[in-house]
Amino acid sequence: MELINGNEVVDGIADKKVEYSENPLVAMQTIEYYRSFLIGRVALAEHNLMLICSGAFTVFDKQLLIDHDGLATDVIGEDMEIVVRLQKSLIDNGMNKRIVHVSDAICYTEAPESLKVLHRQRRRWHQGLLESLWRHKKVMLNPRYGSLGLVAFPYFILAEATIPVVELFGFLYLVAGFFAGQIFFEFSLLLIMYSLLYAGLISLTSVMLNSWQQGRFPSTSEITYVLGLSFTEFFWYKPLMLFWRLEGFYRFFVNRNDWGVMERKGFSAESEKEEREEQVVP
């Protein structure tokens, strides 16, 4: 999966000259996508634990989709919901099929270039995650569904769905500990350094994997840029994701299902800025 921001598509062919946008918000998303598609989802697919396939980049068995009443119209994250529904149904009906992730398929998308649009996207993503897991909650820890119920669901709940709440309480505890004089600064500093180095290592690994798929080696400037962004992610990108995902939590609990306006610039020479009209899920 590639972000096309800053590049053009001519006659259906991507003329990709810019690998990492000068806009740090877009470049950070590029790194984030590589980590997800080249590391995270590869591991999940290897063990048949896929619960999410990005809708625009997914190829479905049409008849199978029709047999399962197609995409749901009463959830925000219909692409995740249909994958979870299919996984559950395959087990219920004893079908010898599986959902796979093809890591070397090249699909292009346009990432949000402003905080406003990225905010709407990530808020919506987290709300969709919660809706899908809640709708199929009977799978959770149900031995009937094997690794789907005993591994995939707990992982997505603990490592994805509830992590913003855990991070929020961790942040509040840190602030309270600071003012109470209970922070062991040397240990805290080591922990922060470890987190930064880990983020840098994972990001660099994903970038290397992407470059090798393209048959090239990343340039020194690319490596420097990626590491620089990874080391700063903890201080600006992660907090934004935390608060936006918490907002997704809130909207899930109050049942707010409006999609929001998504602004796109397009990636062809003739493209003009397009806006997706606000959609309200019935």
N, C-alpha and C positions, 0 to 999 in steps of 0.2 A: 504494500500500500504506500502510495507516494502523495505528498502534498504538492500541488501544482502552482501555488502562490508565487508570483513573480516570473512565471513562465507563460508560454503561449502554446496553444494547440492549433496547428495548421493542417487542414484536410484530414482531421482525425488522428494526426501524429503529434505526440508531445515533443516540443522542442525545448527540452529541459536543460537550461544553462545554469540555473540557480538551484543548488542543492539545499542550502540553508539560508533562509531569508534574513535580510538585514534587520527586519523587525523581530526583536527578541521574543515577542509573544508568539509569532508564527514559528520561529526556529525552535522554541521550547516545545511546541506542539509536535513538530516533526520528530524530535527526539523521543517524545512521549509515545507517539504512534509506533516508532520503530521498536521501542521496548515492549509494547503490547503485542504487536503483530509478529515480531521475529523471535520473541522469547516466551512471553506469557501464554499466548494462544497456541503456540507450537507445543508447549508442554501439556496444556489441557487437552488438546486434540489427540496427542499421542496415547492418552489413557481414556479416551472417549468421555471427557468431562466437559465438553463444550456446552455452555448455556447462553452464549451470545455470539451472533454473527452479524456484523454490520450490514444493515438491510440493503444498502446500495451496492455492496460488493458480494452479495450472496446469490448463488444459483440454486434454486429449489427444483425438486421433482414436482412438476406442475400438478400431476394427478394426485400426488400425496398431499399437496397443499390444498387442493380442492376438496379432497376427502375429509380434511380437518377444518373445513369452513373458512379457509383463508386467513388473512390477517385480522386481528381483533381491532375493532374501531372504538373501543371504550378504554383504551390504555394509551399512555404517552409513548412507551417504548415497545411498539408493536413488533419490531424486529427481534428483540430478545424474547418477548412473550411467545412468539410462534416457535422459536427454537426450543424453549423449555417445554412447550406443549408437545412438540414432535418427539423430543427425547422421552418424555413420559409415555406417550402413546406407543412408541416403538417397543418399549418394555412391556406395556400392558397387553399388546397384541402379539408379542413374541416374534417381531419382525427382525430379520437378520440384516439390519441396515445401521449405519452410523453417520454422524455428522462430522465432517472433516474440515481441517483448515489447510489451505494450500498457500504456503508461505512465499512461494516464488511467483505467484500470480501478480501482475502489475495492474493496479487500479489507481486512478487519480481522483483526488477530491480537493476541494478548496477549503482551507481552514479559516476560521474567523480571524480577522485582523484587528479587531477592536475589543476592548474589555467588555463593552456592552453586549456584543453578540456572543462572545465566548461565555459570558455569564449565563445567558439564556440557554445556551447549548448544554453546559455542564449541569445546570439546575435541572433541565429536562432529562438528561441522561440518568441522573441519580434517582429522580422520581420514577422513571420507567423501570429501573432496576428493582426498586422496592415494590412496585406494583406487580411485576412479574413473579418475584419470589413469594409475595403474599398470595397471589392468585393460585399458585401451585404449592402452597405450604404443606400439603399432605405428603409431599415427596420427602420433606426434611426428616432425616434420620430413620426413614422407612426402609427396613432391610429388603423389602420386595423390589426396590429400585437399585439395589446393589451400590456401586460406586457413585451413581448419580445422587442417591439420597444420603449416603454415608460420607461422601467426600466432597463432591461438587457443591451441593447445597450448603453444607457447613462452611466451606471455603468462601463462597460468595457472600454469605451472611457475615462471617467474622472478618474477612479480609477486604471486603468491598462495601457491603451495605451499611454496617455499623461502625466502620472505621472513623468516619467524621465525628461521631459522638465520643469515641475513645480519644481521638486527638484533641477534641475540645476540653474534655475533662483533664487530660494531660497538661494542656496549656494552662488551665485554671489552677491546677495543682502546682505548676511551676511558678506562677505568679504569686500564689499564696505562700509557697515555700520561700520565695525570695524575700518577701516582706516580713516573714516570720524568722528569717535568718537561719533557715534549715536546709539551705542548698549547699551541697558539697561541690564547690566550684571546679576543683581539679577533675573530679569524676565527670561532671557535666560537660566540661570542655573536651575531655577525651571522647565522650559519647557523641558530641556534635561533630568532632573530627571524623569519627568512625562513620557517621551517617553521611557526611559529605564525600568521603572516599568511596563508600559503597555506591552512592548515587553516581559518582563519576565513573566507577568501574562498569556498572550495569549500562550506563548510557554509552560509554565508549565501546563496549562489547556489541551492543545493538547496532551502532553506527558501522562498526567493522563488518558485521554480518551483512548489512545492507549493501555496503560497498563491494564486498566479495560476490554477492549475487549479481552485481552489475559488471563483474569482471575487472575490477580496479581496486586500487589501494587508496584509502582516504588521504588527502593532502595534509601537510602539517598545519595549515591554517584551519582546515575543517576540524582536526583533532583539538587544536587550541580553543576554537570557538565552542565546540561541544563541551569540553571540560569546564570552560569558564561558565557557561550557562548552567551546567549541572551543579557546580559549586555554589551558585547563587540561587538555585531553585528553592532551596530550603527557606530562604528569607523573603521571597516575594510570590513565587508561583504556588507553592504548597499552601500558604495561608489563604490565597484567593480560592483555590480548589476547596479548601475546608469550609469556608463560609458559604460558597455557592452550593456545595453538596448538602450542607445543613439546611439551606433554603429549600432544596429538593425534598428533604425530610419533612419540613413544615408543610409544603404543598401536598405531599402525599397524605399526611394526616388530616388536612382540612379538605382534601378531595378537590384541589384546584387543577383542572385539566386543560387550561388554555395553552396552546403550543407556543405562541409568541412570534414576533417578526424576525425572520432570519435574513440578513442582508448579505448579498454576494456580489462580487465585482465581475465574475466570469473570468475565463482564461483563454479567450480567443482574441484576436486583434480587433474584432468588431464588437466585442462584448461591451455592454454598458451595465451599469450597476442595476441589479435586480433586487427586488424585495419580495419576500414570500409573505402573502397576506396572512394575517392572524387567523389561525384555525382554532375552533373550539370543538373538542371531542364531545360527542353527545353522551 
